[in-house]
Amino acid sequence: MLKIRLSMGGVRKRPVYKIVIADSRYPRDGKFIEKIGSYNPLLPKDKKERIKVEAERVKYWMSKGAQPTLRVSRILGEAQIMPMPKPGNNPQKAVPKKERKKEGEESKEAPKAEAKKEEPKKEEPKAEANKEEPKAEAKKEEPKAEAKKEEPKKEEPKA
């Protein structure tokens, strides 16, 4: 599958990314098909040199089935080549990790209590289903009994 993704370059603490078309199986900084732009995150957002993209090539590759990664789709949205993707929803992001774990343990206990309350409700329909099941089992047993009767008849001619 073709992907439009970032390939990292530059030196330590000064990243510069190439926007490339690559097979999804290749490594991030490995072999790519075509370079279609660049992205420099260190430049201010209002500078034109921050994002350089060949819009025609992007549209061409997307028509061929190339899928942009989330980060590239955001970059292309900033460059107004395609619509911006929906922002993700992570309400836990601002909460410190230790507190998230504590809240997670509390929330795990709460569903267990809710599940216990729901169990009796589920048992009532099962009781109704059990009333119907013996009838079905009785019907199943009748053909088995007929099959057993037929089997001895088959054995008798052989003997």
LOKESE-891357 format. One line per 5 residues: their letters; for each residue x, y, z of N, C-alpha, C. Coordinates in pm, whole numbers, always signed. Atoms other than C-alpha are relative to their C-alpha. Layout:
BEGIN
A> X/Y/Z/X/Y/Z/X/Y/Z ~ ...
//
This chain:
BEGIN
MLKIR> +85/-118/+0/+0/+0/+0/+89/+123/+0 ~ -76/-123/+7/+131/+344/-88/-43/+96/+110 ~ +25/-98/-105/+162/+603/+186/+70/+130/-36 ~ -65/-130/+5/+234/+973/+181/+41/+27/+143 ~ -46/-12/-139/+451/+1012/+488/+127/+82/+11
LSMGG> -119/-78/-27/+739/+1196/+649/+121/-91/+11 ~ -128/+69/-13/+1099/+1083/+614/+95/+97/+68 ~ -79/-91/-83/+1332/+1229/+875/+140/+22/-55 ~ -137/-36/+39/+1652/+1412/+790/+52/+104/+97 ~ -57/-102/-87/+1868/+1686/+936/+99/-60/+98
VRKRP> -94/+45/-101/+2096/+1658/+1236/-70/-4/+136 ~ +59/+13/-133/+2041/+1596/+1604/-50/+136/+50 ~ +68/-118/-54/+1804/+1850/+1762/-41/+100/-108 ~ +44/-87/+110/+1738/+2005/+1417/-63/-84/-110 ~ +61/+88/+101/+1494/+1783/+1230/-50/+77/-121
VYKIV> +59/-48/+125/+1395/+1843/+869/-62/-124/-62 ~ +70/+115/+54/+1140/+1615/+708/-24/+16/-149 ~ +41/+4/+140/+1085/+1515/+346/-139/-63/-2 ~ +131/+62/+21/+728/+1443/+240/+16/-89/-122 ~ -30/+97/+105/+759/+1127/+33/-117/-95/-24
IADSR> +90/+110/+33/+556/+859/-143/+82/-126/+20 ~ -76/+123/-28/+668/+520/-10/-96/-116/+22 ~ +77/+121/-33/+548/+164/+24/-5/-9/+151 ~ +17/+4/-146/+412/+112/+375/+91/-102/+66 ~ -87/+103/-57/+643/-189/+422/+144/+47/+17
YPRDG> -137/-50/-9/+962/+18/+382/+21/+76/+130 ~ -27/-76/-122/+1136/+177/+682/-24/+150/-19 ~ +33/-143/+4/+1064/+540/+770/+99/+81/-84 ~ -100/-77/+72/+1392/+678/+637/+60/-78/-116 ~ -54/+86/+104/+1441/+406/+377/-41/+41/-140
KFIEK> +30/-19/+141/+1359/+366/+13/-138/+66/-19 ~ +128/-61/+32/+1085/+588/-132/-12/+15/-151 ~ +28/-9/+142/+924/+636/-471/+26/+140/-53 ~ -15/-138/+46/+912/+1015/-501/-6/+96/+117 ~ +5/-106/-100/+983/+1321/-290/-93/+108/-54
IGSYN> +97/-98/+48/+691/+1563/-313/-2/+128/+83 ~ -2/-122/-79/+779/+1823/-52/+93/-10/+119 ~ -81/+0/-121/+952/+1918/+270/-75/+75/+110 ~ +63/-59/-117/+857/+2026/+621/+108/+28/+103 ~ -98/-40/-100/+1072/+2221/+868/-75/+49/+124
PLLPK> +79/-38/-118/+908/+2224/+1214/+62/+110/+83 ~ -65/-101/-81/+1163/+2469/+1358/-35/+142/-44 ~ +36/-133/+47/+1045/+2761/+1144/-136/+40/+58 ~ +130/-44/-51/+755/+2976/+1269/-113/-36/-97 ~ +114/+46/+80/+409/+2880/+1146/-38/+97/-112
DKKER> +40/-96/+102/+361/+3201/+948/+99/+9/-117 ~ -99/-3/+110/+676/+3148/+731/-42/-94/-111 ~ +38/+78/+116/+617/+3021/+381/+91/-122/-20 ~ -98/+108/+20/+932/+2802/+382/-22/-119/+94 ~ +24/+108/-96/+800/+2591/+671/-53/-125/-71
IKVEA> +58/+112/+74/+593/+2371/+435/+13/+28/-149 ~ -9/-8/+145/+683/+2316/+70/-57/-130/-55 ~ +66/+119/+52/+454/+2078/-118/-36/+22/-146 ~ +44/-3/+139/+396/+2001/-486/-144/-52/-2 ~ +141/+35/-12/+15/+2005/-483/-46/-92/-112
ERVKY> +42/+83/+112/-25/+1851/-830/+42/-146/+20 ~ -52/+136/-22/+190/+1550/-737/-77/-69/+113 ~ +79/+57/-110/-3/+1501/-412/-134/-49/-53 ~ +130/+39/+56/-333/+1496/-600/+15/-120/-93 ~ -24/+113/+91/-186/+1260/-862/+14/-130/+79
WMSKG> -24/+123/-77/-64/+1009/-602/-123/-42/+80 ~ +124/+36/-72/-387/+1028/-403/-100/-64/-96 ~ +88/+63/+99/-576/+945/-725/+45/-143/-29 ~ -53/+135/+21/-349/+639/-756/-21/-90/+123 ~ +32/+80/-118/-453/+527/-404/+92/+20/+118
AQPTL> -91/-25/-113/-179/+668/-180/-79/+64/+114 ~ +69/-51/-118/-304/+735/+174/+96/+83/+85 ~ -89/-78/-87/-154/+1022/+378/-12/-46/+145 ~ +3/+29/-143/-58/+953/+737/-70/+116/+70 ~ +72/-103/-74/-230/+1155/+1009/+79/+131/+2
RVSRI> -83/-120/-7/+61/+1399/+1045/+7/+69/-136 ~ -8/-59/+134/+93/+1451/+669/-135/+60/-39 ~ +131/-56/+33/-283/+1502/+634/-20/+134/+71 ~ +8/-128/-71/-256/+1778/+896/+86/+105/-70 ~ -88/-94/+72/+36/+1936/+708/-67/+43/-130
LGEAQ> +68/-34/+125/-158/+1919/+381/-123/+87/+27 ~ +112/-85/-39/-456/+2072/+561/+45/+143/+26 ~ -55/-133/-25/-240/+2363/+677/+36/+68/-132 ~ -35/-55/+131/-121/+2408/+317/-124/+16/-89 ~ +129/-12/+68/-491/+2400/+209/-5/-82/-129
IMPMP> +4/+91/+114/-436/+2111/-33/-115/-99/+17 ~ +113/+88/-31/-692/+1887/+138/-63/+49/+129 ~ +63/-48/-125/-941/+1941/+423/+73/-53/+123 ~ -64/+40/-126/-806/+1929/+777/-73/-121/+59 ~ +68/+113/-67/-872/+1597/+956/-61/+46/+131
KPGNN> +63/-32/-128/-1092/+1597/+1264/+103/-10/+111 ~ -93/+11/-112/-899/+1667/+1583/-35/-121/+86 ~ +22/+115/-87/-853/+1366/+1810/-59/+45/+134 ~ +60/-31/-128/-1032/+1349/+2144/+68/-85/+107 ~ -66/+69/-109/-812/+1258/+2437/-17/+83/+127
PQKAV> +23/-82/-118/-963/+1407/+2753/+98/-30/+114 ~ -93/+37/-107/-704/+1226/+2968/+140/+60/-19 ~ -134/-48/+33/-406/+1400/+2804/+54/+98/+104 ~ -45/-102/-93/-390/+1687/+3056/+16/-54/+142 ~ -7/+56/-135/-419/+1458/+3360/+135/-70/+18
PKKER> -128/+70/-23/-86/+1343/+3513/-18/-151/-2 ~ +8/+144/+22/-7/+978/+3445/-37/-78/+127 ~ +30/+71/-124/-18/+868/+3810/-148/+10/+35 ~ +142/-19/-30/-365/+1013/+3854/-87/-76/-100 ~ +75/+77/+101/-481/+848/+3528/-11/-145/+43
KKEGE> +2/+140/-44/-383/+509/+3667/-97/-20/+114 ~ +92/+10/-113/-574/+573/+3990/-144/+5/-48 ~ +136/-12/+53/-883/+682/+3798/-37/-124/-79 ~ +25/+121/+78/-848/+379/+3572/-39/-116/+89 ~ +34/+107/-93/-855/+142/+3870/-140/+19/+56
ESKEA> +133/-28/-54/-1163/+314/+4012/-107/-27/-105 ~ +100/+20/+106/-1340/+303/+3678/-16/-149/-31 ~ +12/+144/+21/-1262/-70/+3645/-92/-63/+104 ~ +85/+53/-107/-1432/-136/+3980/-147/+36/-24 ~ +137/-44/+24/-1740/+63/+3882/-72/-87/-103
PKAEA> +71/+87/+95/-1821/-146/+3570/-31/-137/+58 ~ +28/+130/-62/-1793/-464/+3777/-127/+7/+83 ~ +120/-16/-82/-2057/-332/+4017/-123/+11/-90 ~ +113/-14/+92/-2279/-235/+3726/-33/-135/-64 ~ +22/+131/+62/-2231/-578/+3569/-76/-92/+95
KKEEP> +70/+84/-98/-2345/-747/+3891/-148/+35/+6 ~ +139/-42/-2/-2663/-542/+3885/-73/-50/-123 ~ +62/+40/+126/-2729/-639/+3524/-19/-151/-10 ~ +5/+146/+12/-2674/-1013/+3572/-138/-58/+31 ~ +132/+58/-25/-3012/-1089/+3735/-98/+28/-115
KKEEP> +85/-31/+112/-3184/-916/+3446/+24/-97/-115 ~ -34/+92/+108/-3001/-1141/+3203/-49/-141/+29 ~ +40/+136/-36/-3093/-1456/+3396/-148/-25/-28 ~ +143/+17/+26/-3467/-1398/+3358/-27/-42/-144 ~ +23/+47/+136/-3460/-1422/+2979/+56/-140/-23
KAEAN> -56/+134/+14/-3239/-1731/+3008/-99/-104/+51 ~ +97/+94/-55/-3506/-1897/+3222/-110/-26/-102 ~ +101/+17/+105/-3759/-1835/+2947/+56/-82/-114 ~ -63/+75/+108/-3515/-1969/+2692/+14/-148/+39 ~ -14/+138/-47/-3460/-2280/+2906/-132/-76/-15
KEEPK> +130/+66/+16/-3836/-2353/+2892/-18/-45/-144 ~ +15/+33/+141/-3817/-2355/+2514/+102/-107/-42 ~ -106/+92/+38/-3493/-2553/+2493/-38/-147/+20 ~ +33/+142/-14/-3631/-2882/+2637/-87/-50/-115 ~ +82/+40/+114/-3890/-2889/+2360/+89/-26/-120
AEAKK> -90/+15/+114/-3614/-2842/+2105/+84/-126/+18 ~ -80/+120/-28/-3406/-3113/+2274/-82/-126/-24 ~ +87/+116/+21/-3701/-3351/+2268/-15/-28/-148 ~ +10/+17/+145/-3740/-3293/+1896/+128/-58/-56 ~ -128/+50/+48/-3370/-3357/+1847/+17/-148/+37
EEPKA> -15/+138/-45/-3388/-3680/+2045/-82/-96/-85 ~ +84/+87/+83/-3668/-3821/+1830/+71/-46/-127 ~ -70/+49/+119/-3463/-3828/+1508/+115/-94/+36 ~ -109/+88/-42/-3174/-3986/+1699/-56/-140/+30 ~ +61/+129/-31/-3405/-4258/+1825/-35/-73/-129
EAKKE> +33/+60/+129/-3525/-4321/+1469/+126/-49/-69 ~ -126/+40/+62/-3165/-4333/+1350/+51/-128/+65 ~ -45/+120/-69/-3085/-4594/+1617/-81/-121/-44 ~ +84/+111/+45/-3379/-4805/+1506/+41/-46/-139 ~ -39/+34/+138/-3259/-4790/+1145/+134/-71/-3
EPKKE> -132/+62/-1/-2905/-4887/+1231/-6/-151/+24 ~ +4/+144/-16/-2993/-5232/+1367/-54/-71/-123 ~ +53/+61/+121/-3193/-5304/+1053/+110/-17/-104 ~ -111/+7/+96/-2884/-5229/+845/+95/-112/+39 ~ -92/+103/-47/-2677/-5461/+1060/-56/-140/-24
EPKA> +61/+133/+15/-2922/-5751/+1033/+23/-58/-140 ~ -24/+60/+132/-2892/-5793/+652/+147/-41/-18 ~ -143/+33/+12/-2512/-5791/+684/+31/-130/+70 ~ -30/+118/-77/-2516/-6067/+941/-65/-119/-58
//
